[in-house]
Amino acid sequence: MSSRTGWGRRALQAATLVLLAVGFVCVGEAAWIHVKAYVAQVAIARAWRRAQAGAPDAKPWPWADTRPIAKLTVGQGAHELMVLEGSSGRNLAFGPTHDAASVLPGERGNSVIEGHRDTHFAFLRDLRIGDTLRVDLADGRSSSFAIVDLRIVDSRRWRIALDPTCRG
């Protein structure tokens, strides 16, 4: 075997190892997003139970600057998600969030709950006209909604009216 062939083989092995390492890192990071989303929902659910029991500031973890304000149930309990107050990017990493500029679910006007379509809101692709959503607040109030229209809109061209007198 010539030194040129040995060098080529070693270079191929090194390249293979590098590509495998990069692949493991990519898969690990993708899995981490879903693991973090799941674990956060468990911690938020515990804080939700404390909020239902009357705790005034039930944070999901000690350093949190948010709290759960609602539980979103899709269909007959197929998906249950805890909703955090405040729609910052940091909060969205842990679950759906309520846009504080909108009214609470069940109040007159438009209430906005936001979430990432590839983690917590992945179920949206399976919704159909007539499906139901329920939002429970910690104080015991509950609102149910039926899907009457489905649209995908470009957020750069459409805005949600937050005026509480708006019926849209």
C-alpha positions as CSV (number, residue, x, y, z in Angstrom):
1,M,0.0,0.0,0.0
2,S,1.4,3.4,-1.0
3,S,1.5,6.3,1.4
4,R,-0.8,8.1,-0.9
5,T,-3.5,5.4,-0.5
6,G,-3.0,5.3,3.3
7,W,-3.3,9.0,3.6
8,G,-6.5,9.0,1.5
9,R,-8.0,6.3,3.7
10,R,-7.2,8.2,6.9
11,A,-8.6,11.4,5.4
12,L,-11.8,9.5,4.5
13,Q,-12.1,8.1,8.0
14,A,-11.5,11.5,9.5
15,A,-14.2,13.1,7.3
16,T,-16.6,10.3,8.1
17,L,-16.0,10.9,11.9
18,V,-16.5,14.6,11.5
19,L,-19.7,14.1,9.5
20,L,-21.0,11.7,12.1
21,A,-20.2,14.1,14.9
22,V,-22.0,16.9,13.1
23,G,-25.0,14.7,12.5
24,F,-25.2,13.7,16.2
25,V,-25.0,17.4,17.2
26,C,-27.8,18.3,14.8
27,V,-30.0,15.4,16.0
28,G,-29.3,16.3,19.6
29,E,-30.2,19.9,19.2
30,A,-33.4,19.0,17.4
31,A,-34.3,16.6,20.1
32,W,-33.4,19.1,22.8
33,I,-36.1,21.5,21.5
34,H,-38.8,18.9,22.0
35,V,-37.5,17.6,25.3
36,K,-37.3,21.2,26.7
37,A,-40.9,21.9,25.4
38,Y,-42.2,18.7,27.1
39,V,-40.3,19.2,30.5
40,A,-41.4,22.9,30.6
41,Q,-45.1,21.9,30.2
42,V,-44.7,19.5,33.2
43,A,-43.3,22.3,35.3
44,I,-45.9,24.8,34.1
45,A,-48.7,22.3,34.8
46,R,-47.5,22.1,38.5
47,A,-47.5,25.9,38.7
48,W,-51.0,25.8,37.1
49,R,-52.3,23.6,39.9
50,R,-50.8,26.0,42.5
51,A,-52.5,28.9,40.7
52,Q,-55.9,27.0,40.7
53,A,-55.4,26.5,44.5
54,G,-55.1,30.3,44.9
55,A,-51.3,30.9,44.9
56,P,-51.0,34.6,43.8
57,D,-47.7,34.2,41.8
58,A,-47.4,30.6,40.8
59,K,-44.2,30.6,38.8
60,P,-43.1,27.4,37.0
61,W,-39.5,27.8,38.1
62,P,-38.0,30.2,40.7
63,W,-36.4,32.6,38.2
64,A,-39.4,32.8,35.8
65,D,-40.8,36.2,34.9
66,T,-44.0,34.6,33.8
67,R,-46.8,32.4,35.1
68,P,-49.4,30.1,33.7
69,I,-52.7,31.9,33.1
70,A,-54.7,29.2,31.2
71,K,-55.0,25.7,30.1
72,L,-55.8,25.1,26.4
73,T,-57.6,21.8,25.6
74,V,-58.0,20.7,22.0
75,G,-60.9,18.3,21.2
76,Q,-61.7,15.8,23.9
77,G,-58.4,16.2,25.7
78,A,-56.2,15.0,22.8
79,H,-53.9,18.0,23.5
80,E,-53.7,19.9,26.8
81,L,-51.3,22.8,26.9
82,M,-50.5,25.3,29.7
83,V,-50.5,28.9,28.5
84,L,-48.0,31.4,29.9
85,E,-48.6,35.1,30.3
86,G,-46.4,37.3,28.0
87,S,-45.5,36.5,24.4
88,S,-41.8,37.0,24.5
89,G,-39.5,34.7,22.5
90,R,-38.2,33.3,25.7
91,N,-41.6,32.3,26.9
92,L,-42.6,30.9,23.5
93,A,-39.7,28.4,23.9
94,F,-41.6,26.8,26.8
95,G,-45.1,26.7,25.6
96,P,-48.0,28.7,24.1
97,T,-48.3,32.3,25.4
98,H,-51.0,34.8,25.9
99,D,-50.4,38.2,24.3
100,A,-50.8,40.6,27.1
101,A,-52.0,43.3,24.7
102,S,-55.1,41.2,24.1
103,V,-58.0,40.4,26.5
104,L,-58.1,37.2,28.5
105,P,-59.9,34.3,26.9
106,G,-63.6,34.5,27.5
107,E,-63.6,38.3,27.8
108,R,-65.2,40.5,25.1
109,G,-62.8,41.1,22.3
110,N,-60.0,39.1,20.7
111,S,-57.7,37.0,22.9
112,V,-54.4,36.0,21.3
113,I,-52.6,32.8,22.2
114,E,-49.4,32.2,20.3
115,G,-47.2,29.2,19.9
116,H,-44.6,27.6,17.7
117,R,-46.1,25.5,14.9
118,D,-43.4,22.9,15.0
119,T,-43.6,22.1,18.7
120,H,-46.6,23.0,20.9
121,F,-48.9,24.0,18.1
122,A,-48.0,21.2,15.7
123,F,-51.5,19.9,16.2
124,L,-52.9,22.9,14.3
125,R,-52.3,21.1,11.0
126,D,-54.8,18.4,12.0
127,L,-57.6,20.8,13.0
128,R,-60.8,20.7,11.0
129,I,-63.9,22.8,10.8
130,G,-66.1,21.9,13.8
131,D,-63.3,20.8,16.1
132,T,-63.4,22.4,19.5
133,L,-61.0,24.3,21.7
134,R,-61.5,25.0,25.4
135,V,-59.6,27.5,27.5
136,D,-59.8,27.3,31.3
137,L,-58.6,30.1,33.5
138,A,-57.2,29.5,37.0
139,D,-60.2,31.2,38.6
140,G,-62.4,28.5,37.3
141,R,-63.9,30.4,34.3
142,S,-63.9,28.4,31.0
143,S,-64.6,29.3,27.4
144,S,-65.2,26.9,24.5
145,F,-64.7,27.7,20.8
146,A,-65.7,25.8,17.7
147,I,-63.5,26.1,14.6
148,V,-65.5,27.8,11.9
149,D,-62.8,28.8,9.5
150,L,-59.2,27.8,8.8
151,R,-56.7,30.0,7.1
152,I,-52.9,30.4,6.8
153,V,-52.0,34.0,6.6
154,D,-48.8,35.9,6.1
155,S,-48.2,37.8,9.4
156,R,-46.4,40.5,7.4
157,R,-49.7,41.3,5.6
158,W,-52.4,40.6,8.2
159,R,-52.9,41.9,11.7
160,I,-55.2,40.7,14.5
161,A,-57.5,43.4,15.8
162,L,-57.0,43.7,19.6
163,D,-59.8,46.3,20.1
164,P,-62.1,44.7,22.7
165,T,-65.1,46.2,20.9
166,C,-64.2,44.3,17.7
167,R,-66.3,41.2,17.1
168,G,-63.9,39.7,14.6
